[in-house]
Amino acid sequence: MTRVVAQGTFDLLHPGHVHYLEDAAAYGDELHAIVARRTNVTHKPAPILCAEQRRDMVAALDAVDEAHLGHPEDVFVPIERLDPDVIVLGFDQHHDEADIADALAERGIDCRVERASARDPRYEDELLSSGDIVDRIVERRGSDRDDARDGRR
């Protein structure tokens, strides 16, 4: 059996996440998704949703056999525990495959590192980024919420 790991923040779950996880699942027989804890997300704004909620959403997807929370201090602890055959990175994740492979080798973890394919938007107004979704919400609803808070609605 080939065990695959995919990891990410998975904030505001969207079709790009679903594509990534489905693509990752195709690399093996069993897909484990590791959901980053807020403290480990340092390359972009902190997630909107709590880690447990994000994990539960990811776990509900058909492609995912099991979803796990990341370790609060060491992102490689769940990898060591799961002992995957393949780690699949998202097509636009900031990680470098060679750096990940080197870190795995240093820890004695024997698995290959792959990169998922991109998913092109299928609809005119489709968003495939949590950041873009947040921006759209602020753009379209930010002033409405401000007016409602000020009693002007």
Buried (B, 14 or more C-beta within 10 A) or exposed (E): EEBBBBBBBBBBBBBBBBBBBBBBBEBBEBBBBBBBBBEBBEEEEEBBBEBEBBBEBBBEBEBBBEBBBBBEEEBBBBBBEBEBBBBBBBBEBEBEBEEBBEBBEEEEBEBEBBBBEEBEEEEEEEBBBBEBBBEEEEEEEEEEEEEEEEEEE
